């Protein structure tokens, strides 16, 4: 039985982890700034051990075997508006690192992003892919990317601490905020509201990791006594936009139309081909499995 802290517990990934941890014997310490809203959410689960809903001010008060940092939004629209995301990421990251310095047997899992590779993602990430960011041409929309890069660099330099950075490329589940500006939110909203889904002709590829595979990786990390590394998260198989559209057409009657959009900067192949075998991680589900199970 472990004591597990989840920061940003009210977020998309945090909610998924709670749903899987709820049936375990672990003691959960759940941190969220939206305590009233979050309290309603956790009533949906029957916990083996009742979780503690905690205030961030009391973070240092308890002992944790594992700390999972899910703080922050990855919604493109919110990221573009939030120039303070670097400060937010650094604040909570430093809070956890200071705790680790005093409790070096504890493990820290930080949710990073595939965006750390920068570039246009004309091709998927591979083992030889390197960061190619031009620091002389940064813009407000780069704050999210920079916050993740800075955190990862800091974590690797702190090699004596147990820190695992999990790079998420795409993630979809029943807990997705449908007010977000993700592709899957747009498609699901079109089905729910019986509206036409408008898109362009670009057949982008994404890799939606199944919540069960994400949880599998978390469990594998928990078994490590000592680890400091970054991991690209991947499913059994990525999926193209028009494969997703066809599924929602056949299953839910989605209607769509193609609209020519100029100056489109969408990441074409936003997924990784790097395989991480050190922990024995082997995804059981494809991106299509994720969409079928969670929609």
CORHURA-V502478 format. One record per helix or strand of 2 or more residues. SS is the DSSP state (h for helix, s for strand). FROM is the first residue (numbers start at 1). TO is the last residue. Records with the same first field share a line. If there is no record, write none. Layout:
# CORHURA-V502478
SS: FROM-TO / FROM-TO
This chain:
# CORHURA-V502478
s: 3-7 / 27-31 / 52-54 / 66-69 / 107-113 / 162-168 / 170-171 / 197-199 / 205-206 / 208-209 / 228-232 / 239-240 / 256-258 / 269-270
h: 12-21 / 35-42 / 56-61 / 76-81 / 85-102 / 114-117 / 135-137 / 140-157 / 183-193 / 211-222 / 241-252 / 287-294
